[in-house]
Amino acid sequence: MVRQLRPKTTYVATTGVKEYRATIAKHVRPDDVVLEVGCEWGTTTDLIADVAPDVIGTDISPECIARAREMRPHLQFDAIDAFDMPALLALGKSFTKIYVDLSGFSGYASLLDLLSLLNMYTYTLQPQVIVVKSRSLKTFAHRCVPWRGESEEEDRA
Ligand SMILES: C[S@@+](CC[C@H](N)C(=O)[O-])C[C@H]1O[C@@H](n2cnc3c(N)ncnc32)[C@H](O)[C@@H]1O
């Protein structure tokens, strides 16, 4: 019998940095292993570290990572492209929560790229939750209604 892989990742779509950071209190626990992709200078990574010390911030920009390391020497930061899966896997962690905040990926034009990135993280890293800062994803999620059939029974069948 074929057993299809069905990761149980939940996606939390946020608009703006205030919402993005507000999710930390609800979704991050002290024993979580967290990755922030698109960490810039590590401001959110540091807020996550206040709750879950096992956190890594990554960014495509070596300049941002250099500044993050300078400002927050107690935290781990690495210069990695969000799409470089081998480099993310080489970090050697089983991430339970992933934060994604990539400049240029918030609009509708990049929604498909963002979804494929989330899909890639879902199947390779299998986190419990991915928090994303993306207005277009949040709008899209608002407009999606999962069809539950005529009754709840039908949905469970
Ligand atoms: C809005 S800033 C992140 C702010 C940060 N998350 C915070 O809360 O303070 C967006 C970051 O995404 C990074 N970025 C853009 N494209 C990326 C990619 N393909 N891979 C990794 N980082 C990327 C940029 O270098 C930039 O630092």
The ligand as an SDF file (V2000), in Angstrom:
LIG
                    3D

 27 29  0  0  0  0  0  0  0  0999 V2000
   11.7860   43.4650    5.4420 C   0  0  0  0  0  0  0  0  0  0  0  0
   13.4050   42.7850    5.5470 S   0  0  0  0  0  0  0  0  0  0  0  0
   13.2890   41.6670    6.8920 C   0  0  0  0  0  0  0  0  0  0  0  0
   13.0440   42.3030    8.2340 C   0  0  0  0  0  0  0  0  0  0  0  0
   13.1970   41.3450    9.3990 C   0  0  0  0  0  0  0  0  0  0  0  0
   12.4960   40.1010    9.1640 N   0  0  0  0  0  0  0  0  0  0  0  0
   12.6930   41.9460   10.6610 C   0  0  0  0  0  0  0  0  0  0  0  0
   11.6070   41.5500   11.1360 O   0  0  0  0  0  0  0  0  0  0  0  0
   13.3720   42.8470   11.1870 O   0  0  0  0  0  0  0  0  0  0  0  0
   13.4240   41.6780    4.1910 C   0  0  0  0  0  0  0  0  0  0  0  0
   14.7410   40.9360    4.0280 C   0  0  0  0  0  0  0  0  0  0  0  0
   14.5680   39.9320    3.0310 O   0  0  0  0  0  0  0  0  0  0  0  0
   15.8370   39.6750    2.4920 C   0  0  0  0  0  0  0  0  0  0  0  0
   15.6960   38.8610    1.2610 N   0  0  0  0  0  0  0  0  0  0  0  0
   15.1450   39.2030    0.0710 C   0  0  0  0  0  0  0  0  0  0  0  0
   15.1940   38.1630   -0.7930 N   0  0  0  0  0  0  0  0  0  0  0  0
   15.7560   37.1210   -0.1180 C   0  0  0  0  0  0  0  0  0  0  0  0
   16.0690   35.7720   -0.4630 C   0  0  0  0  0  0  0  0  0  0  0  0
   15.8240   35.2610   -1.6870 N   0  0  0  0  0  0  0  0  0  0  0  0
   16.6380   34.9850    0.4740 N   0  0  0  0  0  0  0  0  0  0  0  0
   16.9070   35.4730    1.7260 C   0  0  0  0  0  0  0  0  0  0  0  0
   16.6520   36.7500    2.1080 N   0  0  0  0  0  0  0  0  0  0  0  0
   16.0840   37.5630    1.2030 C   0  0  0  0  0  0  0  0  0  0  0  0
   16.4220   41.0730    2.2760 C   0  0  0  0  0  0  0  0  0  0  0  0
   17.8260   41.0590    2.1620 O   0  0  0  0  0  0  0  0  0  0  0  0
   15.8930   41.8010    3.5370 C   0  0  0  0  0  0  0  0  0  0  0  0
   16.8920   41.8750    4.5270 O   0  0  0  0  0  0  0  0  0  0  0  0
  1  2  1  0
  2  3  1  0
  2 10  1  0
  3  4  1  0
  4  5  1  0
  5  6  1  0
  5  7  1  0
  7  8  2  0
  7  9  1  0
 10 11  1  0
 11 12  1  0
 11 26  1  0
 12 13  1  0
 13 14  1  0
 13 24  1  0
 14 15  1  0
 14 23  1  0
 15 16  2  0
 16 17  1  0
 17 18  1  0
 17 23  2  0
 18 19  1  0
 18 20  2  0
 20 21  1  0
 21 22  2  0
 22 23  1  0
 24 25  1  0
 24 26  1  0
 26 27  1  0
M  CHG  2   2   1   9  -1
M  END
$$$$
